Amino acid sequence: MDRDITAALGTMGAVLVCDSSGFTATTRRRGILHFLGLLIRSYELTIPLVTRHRGTLIKNEADNLIAIFEGPEDAVRCAVAVQEAHRASNASADPDDHFHVCIGVDYGHFLRLSDDVFGDAVNVAYKLGEDLAGRGEIVVTEAVARAVAGSFHTVSLGTPDVGHIALAVYRIEPPPS
């Protein structure tokens, strides 16, 4: 049965997960309505970039966004554009209105249902974006780092525990200003 479902719904691709940085501190300091306004602005910046980089938005809920791409190159280009858009938006905003995202990207197999995705690549991308990436960072797996090596500079972060699995992970370095 697993083989049949995987054959029917399985695909290979890149999974990008954005998570906000500082949710708890911001909501405690300024309240949930203020945070929601910032989150909406973040979605308005991010969602068009997913489309522009040939991605598919799967969902945005709470302070997360998940998108899929055919390959790692488009996913990482999108992630870099998202971070650049947030930096530009923050540069012209009051410090209390700054919004930062942490991004994780993996490349591998996953199941795509009508409105959601499941599988190891999804789980790993979430862990990278939520647990390992810092404010304004993009953290990727070794598969992604290898695929984009000619286009982006990466820095090894070693093999930290990612969901109770030791995985080689890398940070995508921002392009020079």
C-alpha positions as CSV (number, residue, x, y, z in Angstrom):
1,M,0.0,0.0,0.0
2,D,2.8,2.4,0.8
3,R,4.3,1.8,-2.6
4,D,1.0,2.5,-4.3
5,I,0.4,5.7,-2.4
6,T,3.9,6.9,-3.0
7,A,3.7,6.1,-6.7
8,A,0.4,8.0,-7.0
9,L,1.1,11.0,-4.8
10,G,4.9,11.1,-4.3
11,T,7.2,13.6,-5.9
12,M,10.7,14.8,-5.6
13,G,11.3,18.5,-5.0
14,A,12.5,21.2,-2.7
15,V,10.6,22.2,0.4
16,L,11.0,25.8,1.8
17,V,9.7,26.7,5.3
18,C,9.6,30.2,6.7
19,D,9.2,30.7,10.4
20,S,9.0,34.1,12.1
21,S,11.7,35.1,14.6
22,G,10.7,36.7,17.9
23,F,7.0,35.8,17.9
24,T,6.7,35.4,21.7
25,A,8.7,38.5,22.6
26,T,6.9,40.6,20.1
27,T,3.4,39.5,21.1
28,R,4.3,40.0,24.8
29,R,5.7,43.4,24.2
30,R,3.2,44.8,21.6
31,G,0.3,42.3,21.6
32,I,-1.1,39.8,19.1
33,L,-2.8,42.3,16.9
34,H,0.4,44.2,16.3
35,F,2.2,40.9,15.5
36,L,-0.6,39.9,13.1
37,G,-0.2,43.1,11.2
38,L,3.5,42.4,10.8
39,L,2.8,38.8,9.8
40,I,0.4,40.0,7.1
41,R,3.0,42.3,5.8
42,S,5.5,39.4,5.7
43,Y,3.0,37.3,3.8
44,E,2.5,40.1,1.3
45,L,6.3,40.2,0.7
46,T,6.8,36.5,0.6
47,I,3.9,34.9,-1.3
48,P,4.6,36.8,-4.6
49,L,8.2,35.8,-4.4
50,V,7.3,32.1,-4.2
51,T,5.3,32.5,-7.4
52,R,8.0,34.6,-9.1
53,H,10.5,31.8,-8.4
54,R,8.3,29.1,-9.8
55,G,7.2,27.7,-6.5
56,T,3.8,26.6,-5.2
57,L,2.5,28.0,-1.9
58,I,1.2,25.0,0.1
59,K,0.0,27.0,3.1
60,N,0.6,29.8,5.4
61,E,-0.7,29.3,8.9
62,A,0.2,30.7,12.3
63,D,3.7,32.2,11.8
64,N,4.8,29.6,9.2
65,L,4.8,29.4,5.5
66,I,5.5,26.4,3.4
67,A,6.2,26.2,-0.3
68,I,7.5,23.6,-2.8
69,F,9.7,23.9,-5.8
70,E,10.8,21.5,-8.5
71,G,14.4,22.0,-7.6
72,P,16.7,23.4,-4.9
73,E,18.0,26.3,-7.1
74,D,14.6,28.0,-7.4
75,A,13.9,27.4,-3.7
76,V,17.2,29.0,-2.6
77,R,16.8,31.9,-5.0
78,C,13.3,32.5,-3.5
79,A,14.7,32.2,0.1
80,V,17.4,34.8,-0.7
81,A,14.8,37.1,-2.2
82,V,12.5,36.7,0.8
83,Q,15.4,37.6,3.2
84,E,16.3,40.6,1.0
85,A,12.7,41.8,0.9
86,H,12.4,41.6,4.7
87,R,15.7,43.5,5.1
88,A,14.5,46.2,2.8
89,S,11.1,46.5,4.5
90,N,12.7,46.6,7.9
91,A,15.2,49.3,6.8
92,S,12.3,51.7,6.3
93,A,10.2,50.7,9.3
94,D,10.2,51.7,12.9
95,P,12.3,49.1,14.9
96,D,9.1,48.0,16.7
97,D,7.7,47.1,13.3
98,H,10.7,45.0,12.1
99,F,9.8,41.4,11.1
100,H,12.4,38.7,10.6
101,V,12.1,35.2,9.2
102,C,14.2,32.0,9.6
103,I,14.2,29.7,6.5
104,G,14.9,26.0,6.1
105,V,15.1,24.2,2.7
106,D,15.4,20.5,2.0
107,Y,15.3,18.5,-1.2
108,G,13.9,15.1,-1.3
109,H,10.8,12.9,-1.6
110,F,7.5,13.9,-0.2
111,L,3.8,13.2,-0.7
112,R,1.6,16.0,-2.0
113,L,-2.0,15.8,-1.2
114,S,-4.5,18.4,-2.4
115,D,-3.6,21.1,0.2
116,D,-0.7,19.7,2.1
117,V,2.7,17.9,1.9
118,F,4.1,15.2,4.0
119,G,7.4,13.3,4.3
120,D,11.0,13.5,5.4
121,A,11.9,16.5,3.3
122,V,8.9,18.4,4.8
123,N,9.9,17.5,8.3
124,V,13.5,18.4,7.8
125,A,12.7,21.7,6.2
126,Y,10.5,22.6,9.2
127,K,13.2,21.6,11.7
128,L,15.8,23.7,9.8
129,G,13.5,26.7,9.6
130,E,12.0,26.5,13.1
131,D,14.9,25.2,15.2
132,L,18.3,25.8,13.5
133,A,18.0,28.9,11.3
134,G,18.5,32.2,13.2
135,R,16.9,35.5,12.4
136,G,17.5,36.4,8.8
137,E,19.2,33.0,8.0
138,I,18.7,30.4,5.4
139,V,19.7,26.8,6.5
140,V,19.8,24.0,4.0
141,T,20.6,20.3,3.9
142,E,23.7,18.9,2.2
143,A,21.6,17.9,-0.9
144,V,20.5,21.5,-1.3
145,A,24.0,22.9,-0.7
146,R,25.5,20.5,-3.3
147,A,22.8,21.5,-5.9
148,V,23.4,25.2,-5.5
149,A,27.2,25.1,-4.9
150,G,28.0,26.9,-8.2
151,S,25.5,29.7,-7.5
152,F,25.6,30.4,-3.7
153,H,28.2,30.4,-1.1
154,T,27.5,28.0,1.8
155,V,29.1,27.6,5.2
156,S,29.0,24.2,7.0
157,L,27.1,24.2,10.3
158,G,28.3,20.6,11.0
159,T,25.9,17.8,11.8
160,P,23.5,19.0,14.4
161,D,20.6,17.0,15.7
162,V,17.7,17.6,13.3
163,G,14.6,15.8,14.6
164,H,16.8,13.2,16.4
165,I,18.9,12.6,13.2
166,A,22.4,14.0,12.7
167,L,22.3,15.7,9.4
168,A,25.0,17.8,7.6
169,V,23.5,21.3,7.3
170,Y,24.7,24.5,5.7
171,R,23.9,28.2,5.9
172,I,23.5,30.1,2.7
173,E,25.6,33.3,2.9
174,P,23.8,36.4,1.8
175,P,25.0,37.9,-1.5
176,P,27.5,40.8,-1.1
177,S,25.7,44.2,-0.8
